[in-house]
Amino acid sequence: MLVYSSGVDVSSSALHFLAARLRERRRTLGTRWRRLSAGRQSLLALAHLRNGQPYAQLAAGFGVGTTTVYRYVNEAVELLAALAPTLAEAVRAASIQRRTITPTPAESAMAWLHSRLARVPFADVSMTGLLLHCPHEERGPDAFDSVVDTELARHGMPVLGRLPHPPRRSPHRTVLDRVFVPAGLHPVSAERRHLDQLAQAGAELFEIGLATEDAVLDGPVIQTAYHRALRRGNVLDAAVRAVEHAAGLRSTVVMTYWEPVRRHGPEHLARLFADASAAGVMVVDLPAHQAARWHDAARDVGLRTPRLIPRTTLDTSLPAAVVGASGWLYAPANTAPTGYQGPLDIPALGHFARRLRGASPLPVVSGVGISTPALAARVAPLVNGVVIGTPVVRALATDPERAAEVTAAFAQALHTPTSGETRA
């Protein structure tokens, strides 16, 4: 018997039916291990669909991260949707029977949530409610709308208001402080404690580095950290353990070079990190001829695939460079390896960010050479997120207790308004 403490009323036939479909999918994909069994995943998904349990509440109840809940629910919805008749088929059936299909408010709310919000990265962006743009709606909400609003609120998305005209939107969302941590630098217990401290200090997203021998885009500090991790051994297992813990604290992505992906196999590595609750994996030196295979492997297990775009990329090459990318685009703040501590050409970075936004609607994130909180504050107005790598890794390698202080200083700089900001 499968039990969930919230007391959700779920029929055993629906539970076992969905669990059987999930087991078939796992066998087809060749998945060897997941955080939850197919039966538990079925219960989780039905708890959300039946009672609108919020992702955070389900994550706590089932002992997994919110990213895992998001992925498991959507996987179940996609399986059920594939078995259901299409809208065209339903309309044809209704026309034969001379019936009109009128969805209930509850059905309308659920359909809208899954059509409009299914791909929103809730693990990255906190949402307290909805502001609906209703440009053609002269009247206020009627009784049907009011019931739909109640249903949306029950599913964790209250309607805060309706706007008669499109809101003016800036391309510069709140900057996220993304902290890079190489996996396997310290024993598991110490590493977990450090991740806890970094999250409390202000890290809003973790980038977990998979150690490799030839980290050609990294400077001495990160290369040395990778070599220490390699000497400890089992770097892939170390990365998976780090991701599992980090994903329980903040949204987490994996940073890796192509060599480990090639060695372990794109499909295997993607499944491994997806099952560890990673939100995505960025291959910093992804070969062009392997991009399609990697993107397919990641998409099949629900991983996002951010892309690092070199500053030297020509305008004519940008469209091909961003094809298949998801999540965000990584714009290096400097052309040097990580750990660069010299001045940054802020206008040039702003120009590069504008070029990327012209080629893709994805958010733009920057790192490499953002060596001080003051530089982070200058870069922040140009991009959607700032990655702090070498300063935190240097502290973790030499005096781990200082790493949280370093993170806090950068976080404060990123979220303190400054006058005379340069806009990209």
C-alpha positions in Angstrom: 0.0 0.0 0.0 1.2 3.5 -0.9 0.6 6.2 1.7 1.0 9.9 1.6 0.5 11.9 4.8 -1.7 14.6 3.4 -4.7 12.3 3.1 -5.3 12.8 -0.6 -8.2 10.7 -1.9 -6.8 8.8 -4.9 -8.3 5.8 -6.4 -6.2 2.7 -6.4 -7.0 1.9 -10.1 -5.7 5.4 -11.2 -2.7 5.0 -9.0 -1.8 1.5 -10.4 -2.6 2.5 -13.9 -0.2 5.5 -13.9 2.5 3.5 -12.1 2.4 0.8 -14.8 2.8 3.4 -17.5 5.7 5.0 -15.7 7.4 1.6 -15.3 7.0 1.0 -19.0 8.6 4.4 -19.8 11.5 3.8 -17.4 12.2 0.4 -19.1 12.0 2.1 -22.5 14.5 4.8 -21.4 16.7 2.2 -19.7 16.6 4.1 -16.4 18.3 2.1 -13.7 17.7 4.2 -10.6 15.5 7.1 -9.5 14.9 8.8 -6.3 11.3 7.5 -6.2 9.8 4.3 -7.4 7.2 4.4 -10.2 4.5 3.8 -7.6 5.7 6.7 -5.5 6.0 8.9 -8.5 2.5 8.0 -9.5 1.2 9.0 -6.0 3.2 12.2 -6.1 1.7 13.2 -9.5 -1.8 12.3 -8.6 -1.5 14.2 -5.3 -0.7 17.3 -7.3 -3.3 16.8 -10.0 -6.1 15.7 -7.6 -5.5 18.3 -4.7 -3.2 20.9 -6.2 -0.5 20.2 -3.7 2.3 22.8 -4.1 5.6 21.6 -5.4 7.4 22.6 -2.2 5.0 20.7 0.0 5.2 17.6 -2.2 9.0 17.9 -2.1 9.1 17.9 1.7 6.6 15.1 1.9 8.3 12.8 -0.5 11.9 13.7 0.5 13.0 15.0 -2.9 13.8 18.4 -4.4 11.3 20.8 -6.0 13.0 20.3 -9.4 12.4 16.6 -9.1 8.7 17.1 -8.2 8.4 19.5 -11.2 9.9 16.9 -13.6 8.0 13.9 -12.2 4.7 15.7 -12.4 5.3 16.8 -16.0 6.5 13.4 -17.0 3.2 11.9 -15.6 1.1 14.5 -17.3 2.8 13.9 -20.7 2.2 10.2 -20.4 -1.5 10.7 -19.5 -1.9 13.3 -22.3 -0.5 10.8 -24.8 -3.2 8.3 -23.8 -6.1 10.8 -23.9 -8.0 11.8 -27.1 -6.8 15.0 -28.8 -8.9 18.1 -28.7 -9.8 17.6 -32.3 -10.9 14.0 -31.6 -13.0 15.2 -28.7 -14.7 17.9 -30.8 -15.4 15.4 -33.6 -16.9 13.0 -31.1 -19.0 15.7 -29.6 -20.2 16.9 -33.0 -21.3 13.3 -33.9 -23.3 13.2 -30.7 -24.5 16.8 -31.2 -23.1 17.9 -27.9 -21.2 21.1 -27.0 -18.1 20.8 -24.9 -18.2 23.2 -22.0 -15.3 22.9 -19.6 -16.0 23.5 -15.9 -14.0 26.3 -14.1 -11.8 23.6 -12.5 -11.0 22.0 -15.9 -10.3 25.5 -17.4 -8.0 26.3 -14.5 -6.0 23.1 -14.8 -5.8 23.3 -18.6 -4.5 26.8 -18.4 -1.9 25.9 -15.8 -0.5 23.1 -17.8 -0.6 24.9 -21.2 0.8 28.2 -20.0 3.0 27.3 -16.9 4.2 23.8 -17.5 7.7 25.0 -18.7 8.1 27.8 -16.2 11.3 27.1 -14.1 9.6 27.4 -10.6 12.8 26.1 -9.1 14.6 29.2 -10.3 11.9 31.8 -10.0 9.7 32.3 -6.9 6.1 33.2 -7.9 3.5 34.5 -5.4 0.7 34.9 -7.9 -0.5 35.9 -11.3 -1.1 39.3 -13.0 -3.3 38.5 -16.0 -3.1 40.7 -19.1 -6.7 41.0 -20.5 -6.4 43.7 -23.3 -9.8 43.1 -24.8 -11.8 42.7 -21.6 -13.8 45.8 -20.9 -15.8 44.2 -18.2 -14.6 42.9 -14.9 -14.4 39.1 -14.2 -17.8 37.3 -14.2 -18.9 34.5 -12.0 -17.1 31.8 -14.2 -13.9 33.8 -14.0 -14.2 34.1 -10.2 -14.5 30.4 -9.8 -11.5 29.9 -12.1 -9.6 32.3 -9.9 -10.5 30.3 -6.9 -9.3 27.1 -8.6 -6.0 28.7 -9.6 -5.5 29.9 -6.0 -6.2 26.3 -4.8 -3.4 25.1 -7.1 -1.0 27.7 -5.6 -1.3 30.4 -8.3 -3.7 33.1 -6.9 -4.7 35.8 -9.4 -3.5 39.1 -7.9 -5.1 41.3 -10.5 -6.0 41.9 -14.2 -4.2 44.4 -16.4 -6.1 46.1 -19.2 -2.9 47.0 -21.1 0.4 45.1 -21.5 2.8 46.0 -18.7 6.1 47.6 -19.7 8.7 44.9 -19.2 12.4 45.4 -18.8 14.7 42.7 -20.1 16.6 42.9 -16.9 15.1 40.6 -14.3 16.3 40.3 -10.7 19.9 39.2 -10.9 20.6 35.8 -9.5 23.7 35.1 -7.6 24.9 31.8 -9.1 27.8 30.1 -7.1 30.1 27.6 -8.7 31.3 24.7 -6.5 33.6 22.0 -7.8 32.3 18.6 -6.6 34.6 16.3 -4.6 36.9 19.0 -3.2 36.1 17.9 0.3 34.6 14.8 2.0 30.8 14.4 1.6 29.8 15.7 5.1 32.0 18.8 4.8 30.9 19.5 1.3 27.2 19.4 2.3 27.9 21.7 5.2 29.6 24.1 2.9 26.7 24.0 0.4 24.3 24.7 3.3 26.3 27.7 4.3 26.6 29.1 0.8 22.8 28.9 0.4 22.2 30.7 3.6 24.8 33.3 2.6 22.8 34.3 -0.5 23.6 31.8 -3.3 20.4 31.6 -5.4 21.5 28.9 -7.8 24.3 26.3 -7.6 26.6 25.3 -10.5 28.3 22.0 -9.6 31.5 21.4 -11.5 32.3 17.8 -12.7 36.1 17.5 -12.3 38.1 16.7 -15.4 41.8 16.6 -16.2 41.9 19.1 -19.0 39.8 22.1 -17.9 41.3 24.3 -20.6 38.8 27.2 -20.0 39.6 27.4 -16.3 42.5 29.1 -14.5 44.8 27.7 -11.9 42.4 27.9 -8.9 39.6 25.8 -10.4 42.1 23.5 -12.2 43.8 22.8 -8.9 40.5 22.2 -7.2 39.6 19.7 -10.0 42.9 17.9 -9.6 42.3 17.6 -5.8 38.9 16.0 -6.5 40.4 13.7 -9.1 43.0 12.5 -6.6 40.1 11.7 -4.2 38.6 9.5 -6.9 35.1 8.6 -8.0 34.5 12.1 -9.3 31.2 11.2 -11.1 29.7 9.8 -7.9 31.0 12.8 -6.0 29.2 15.1 -8.5 26.0 13.2 -8.3 26.0 13.3 -4.4 26.8 17.1 -4.5 23.9 17.7 -7.0 21.5 15.7 -4.9 22.2 17.8 -1.8 22.5 21.1 -3.6 19.2 20.6 -5.4 17.5 20.2 -2.1 18.7 23.7 -1.3 18.6 25.7 -4.5 18.0 25.1 -8.2 21.2 23.3 -9.4 22.9 22.8 -12.7 26.0 20.8 -13.6 29.0 22.4 -15.3 31.1 20.0 -17.3 33.5 19.6 -20.3 32.6 17.3 -23.2 35.3 14.7 -22.3 33.4 13.2 -19.3 30.1 13.3 -21.3 31.8 11.4 -24.2 33.4 8.9 -21.8 30.2 8.1 -19.8 27.8 8.6 -22.8 25.5 11.6 -23.2 22.3 9.6 -22.5 23.7 7.9 -19.4 25.1 11.1 -17.9 21.9 13.1 -18.6 19.8 10.4 -16.9 22.2 10.3 -14.0 22.0 14.0 -13.3 18.3 14.2 -14.0 17.7 11.5 -11.4 19.8 13.5 -9.0 17.4 16.4 -9.4 19.7 18.7 -11.5 17.8 21.4 -13.4 20.2 21.3 -16.3 23.7 20.6 -17.5 26.0 23.0 -19.4 28.8 21.5 -21.5 31.2 24.4 -21.8 33.1 23.1 -24.8 30.2 21.3 -26.6 31.4 20.3 -30.1 29.1 21.5 -32.8 28.8 18.1 -34.4 27.7 16.6 -31.0 25.3 19.3 -30.1 22.1 17.7 -31.5 22.8 14.4 -29.8 23.5 16.1 -26.4 20.4 18.3 -26.7 18.2 15.3 -27.5 19.6 13.3 -24.6 19.1 16.1 -22.1 15.6 17.0 -23.4 14.4 13.4 -23.1 15.0 13.5 -19.4 13.8 17.1 -18.8 17.2 18.8 -18.4 17.9 22.3 -19.6 21.0 22.9 -21.8 22.5 26.3 -21.2 25.2 27.3 -23.8 28.4 29.2 -23.3 28.8 31.6 -26.2 32.4 32.8 -26.8 32.9 36.5 -27.1 34.6 36.0 -30.4 31.4 34.5 -32.0 30.5 36.4 -35.2 27.0 37.8 -35.8 26.6 35.4 -38.7 27.4 32.4 -36.4 25.2 33.4 -33.5 22.0 31.8 -34.8 23.7 28.4 -35.1 25.5 28.9 -31.7 22.2 29.3 -29.8 20.2 26.5 -31.5 19.1 23.9 -29.0 20.1 26.0 -26.0 17.6 26.2 -23.1 17.7 27.8 -19.7 20.1 30.7 -20.5 23.1 31.8 -22.5 26.4 32.2 -20.8 28.3 35.3 -21.8 31.9 35.4 -20.5 32.7 38.8 -19.0 36.3 38.4 -20.3 38.0 36.2 -22.9 40.6 35.0 -20.4 40.4 31.7 -18.4 38.4 31.7 -15.1 40.2 33.5 -12.3 41.1 36.6 -14.3 41.5 39.5 -12.0 42.1 42.4 -14.3 39.8 45.2 -15.4 36.6 44.4 -17.4 35.5 46.1 -20.6 31.9 46.8 -19.4 30.7 48.5 -22.6 32.0 45.6 -24.6 30.1 43.1 -22.3 27.0 45.2 -22.7 27.3 45.1 -26.5 27.8 41.3 -26.4 24.7 40.9 -24.2 22.6 42.9 -26.7 23.9 40.7 -29.5 22.8 37.6 -27.6 19.4 39.0 -26.8 19.0 39.8 -30.5 19.7 36.2 -31.4 17.7 34.5 -28.6 15.0 35.2 -26.1 16.9 33.3 -23.4 18.2 35.1 -20.3 21.9 36.1 -20.4 24.2 35.1 -17.6 27.8 36.3 -17.1 30.9 35.0 -15.3 34.7 34.8 -15.8 36.7 37.7 -14.4 34.0 39.0 -12.0 36.5 38.9 -9.3 35.1 41.5 -6.8 31.7 42.5 -5.4 32.3 46.0 -7.0 32.7 44.4 -10.5 29.7 42.2 -9.9 27.6 45.3 -9.2 28.8 46.9 -12.4 28.0 43.8 -14.5 24.6 43.1 -12.8 22.6 45.8 -14.8 23.7 44.2 -18.1 22.6 40.6 -17.5 20.1 38.3 -15.8 22.5 36.5 -13.6 26.1 36.7 -12.3 28.2 33.6 -11.7 30.7 33.7 -8.9 33.4 31.0 -9.3 37.0 31.5 -8.5 36.6 33.8 -5.4 34.4 31.2 -3.8 36.5 28.2 -4.9 39.7 29.9 -3.6 38.0 30.2 -0.2 36.7 26.7 -0.2 40.2 25.4 -1.1 42.1 27.4 1.5 39.7 28.5 4.3 36.3 26.9 3.7 34.6 28.8 6.5 35.3 32.1 4.6 33.4 30.9 1.5 30.1 32.0 3.0 31.5 35.4 3.7 32.6 35.8 0.2 29.3 34.7 -1.2 27.4 37.1 1.1 29.6 40.0 0.0 28.8 39.3 -3.7 25.1 38.7 -3.0 24.8 42.1 -1.2 26.5 43.9 -4.1 24.2 42.3 -6.6 21.0 43.3 -4.7 22.0 46.8 -3.6 20.7 49.5 -6.0 23.3 51.7 -7.5 23.0 55.0 -9.2 24.1 55.6 -12.8 23.7 52.0 -13.8 24.7 51.2 -17.4 22.0 49.3 -19.2 22.6 46.9 -22.0 
